[in-house]
Amino acid sequence: MSAPDTKLPSMISAGLLAIGLVIAAIGGFTSGSIAGAVVAGLGVIPALWGIVNGLQHKTQTAVLAPFLLLLANLGVAALLIVLRFVDWLR
C-alpha cells in the first residue's frame, strides 16, 4: 500500500491562491475582490485534504506545507473581503 500524496493537494491549493491573487490584482488590491476571496477560499478545501493525508503519514513535515497553505488561503481571502468592505464604506 502506498503512502497518500500530499503534494497534489498542496499544488492545487497554491494554484487557487495564485488565481485569487491575480483576480484581485486585475481589480486593484486596494479595492479588494470578492471573487478573488472566493477563489482563494476554495483553496482551503485541497489544503485540508493535504493535511488529512499528511496526518496519515504521521510526520510533521507532511502536514507543514498544507497547513501553511491553509493559513495563507484563509488570510488572503479575509484580507480581500476586508479591503472590499472598506472600499464600499469610502
Sine and cosine of phi, psi and omega as CSV:
sin_phi,cos_phi,sin_psi,cos_psi,sin_omega,cos_omega
0.00,0.00,0.76,-0.65,-0.04,-1.00
-1.00,0.06,0.39,-0.92,0.02,-1.00
-0.96,0.26,0.58,-0.81,0.03,-1.00
-0.91,0.42,0.57,-0.82,-0.06,-1.00
-1.00,0.03,0.76,-0.65,0.06,-1.00
-0.96,-0.27,-0.13,0.99,-0.06,-1.00
-0.97,0.24,-0.68,0.74,-0.04,-1.00
-0.89,0.46,-0.75,0.66,0.06,-1.00
-0.87,0.49,-0.57,0.82,0.03,-1.00
-0.92,0.40,-0.66,0.75,0.02,-1.00
-0.91,0.40,-0.64,0.77,0.03,-1.00
-0.90,0.43,-0.70,0.72,0.01,-1.00
-0.89,0.46,-0.69,0.73,0.03,-1.00
-0.91,0.42,-0.61,0.80,0.04,-1.00
-0.90,0.43,-0.69,0.73,0.04,-1.00
-0.91,0.42,-0.59,0.81,0.07,-1.00
-0.89,0.45,-0.71,0.71,0.00,-1.00
-0.91,0.42,-0.66,0.75,0.02,-1.00
-0.90,0.45,-0.66,0.75,0.05,-1.00
-0.88,0.48,-0.64,0.77,0.03,-1.00
-0.93,0.36,-0.60,0.80,0.04,-1.00
-0.92,0.40,-0.67,0.74,0.04,-1.00
-0.87,0.49,-0.67,0.74,0.02,-1.00
-0.92,0.39,-0.59,0.81,-0.01,-1.00
-0.92,0.38,-0.55,0.83,0.01,-1.00
-0.89,0.46,-0.66,0.75,-0.01,-1.00
-1.00,0.06,-0.16,0.99,-0.05,-1.00
0.99,-0.17,0.83,-0.56,-0.06,-1.00
-0.89,0.45,-0.59,0.80,-0.10,-1.00
-0.94,0.35,-0.37,0.93,0.02,-1.00
-1.00,-0.04,-0.11,0.99,0.02,-1.00
0.96,0.29,0.06,-1.00,-0.03,-1.00
-0.34,-0.94,0.89,-0.46,0.05,-1.00
-0.94,0.35,-0.66,0.75,0.01,-1.00
-0.89,0.46,-0.68,0.73,0.05,-1.00
-0.89,0.45,-0.60,0.80,0.02,-1.00
-0.92,0.39,-0.63,0.77,0.01,-1.00
-0.91,0.42,-0.70,0.71,0.00,-1.00
-0.90,0.43,-0.70,0.71,0.05,-1.00
-0.90,0.44,-0.61,0.79,0.05,-1.00
-0.91,0.42,-0.54,0.84,0.05,-1.00
-0.92,0.40,-0.36,0.93,0.06,-1.00
-0.93,0.38,-0.22,0.98,0.03,-1.00
-0.93,0.38,-0.57,0.82,-0.07,-1.00
-0.88,0.47,-0.81,0.59,0.04,-1.00
-0.92,0.39,-0.47,0.88,0.06,-1.00
-0.90,0.43,-0.67,0.74,0.05,-1.00
-0.90,0.43,-0.61,0.79,0.03,-1.00
-0.90,0.44,-0.64,0.77,0.06,-1.00
-0.91,0.42,-0.59,0.81,0.05,-1.00
-0.91,0.42,-0.69,0.73,0.02,-1.00
-0.88,0.48,-0.71,0.71,0.03,-1.00
-0.90,0.43,-0.61,0.79,0.03,-1.00
-0.91,0.40,-0.58,0.81,0.04,-1.00
-0.92,0.39,-0.46,0.89,0.06,-1.00
-0.94,0.34,-0.44,0.90,0.09,-1.00
-0.95,0.30,-0.42,0.91,-0.03,-1.00
0.88,0.47,0.59,0.81,0.11,-0.99
-0.77,-0.64,0.47,-0.88,-0.02,-1.00
-0.96,0.29,-0.55,0.83,-0.07,-1.00
-0.93,0.36,-0.51,0.86,0.01,-1.00
-0.96,0.29,-0.33,0.94,-0.02,-1.00
-0.99,-0.11,-0.37,0.93,-0.15,-0.99
-0.89,0.46,-0.79,0.61,-0.06,-1.00
-0.88,0.47,-0.75,0.66,0.04,-1.00
-0.89,0.47,-0.56,0.83,0.01,-1.00
-0.93,0.38,-0.67,0.74,0.05,-1.00
-0.90,0.43,-0.61,0.79,0.06,-1.00
-0.92,0.38,-0.58,0.81,0.07,-1.00
-0.87,0.49,-0.74,0.68,0.02,-1.00
-0.90,0.43,-0.65,0.76,0.00,-1.00
-0.91,0.41,-0.70,0.72,0.01,-1.00
-0.89,0.45,-0.70,0.71,0.02,-1.00
-0.91,0.42,-0.66,0.75,0.00,-1.00
-0.90,0.43,-0.71,0.71,0.00,-1.00
-0.92,0.40,-0.69,0.73,0.01,-1.00
-0.87,0.49,-0.71,0.71,0.01,-1.00
-0.91,0.42,-0.67,0.74,0.00,-1.00
-0.89,0.45,-0.67,0.74,0.00,-1.00
-0.92,0.40,-0.59,0.81,0.04,-1.00
-0.94,0.35,-0.69,0.73,0.02,-1.00
-0.89,0.45,-0.68,0.73,0.02,-1.00
-0.89,0.45,-0.62,0.79,0.03,-1.00
-0.92,0.40,-0.66,0.75,0.02,-1.00
-0.89,0.46,-0.69,0.72,0.04,-1.00
-0.89,0.45,-0.63,0.78,0.02,-1.00
-0.90,0.43,-0.60,0.80,0.05,-1.00
-0.91,0.41,-0.57,0.82,-0.02,-1.00
-0.96,0.28,-0.38,0.92,-0.01,-1.00
-0.96,0.29,0.00,0.00,0.00,0.00
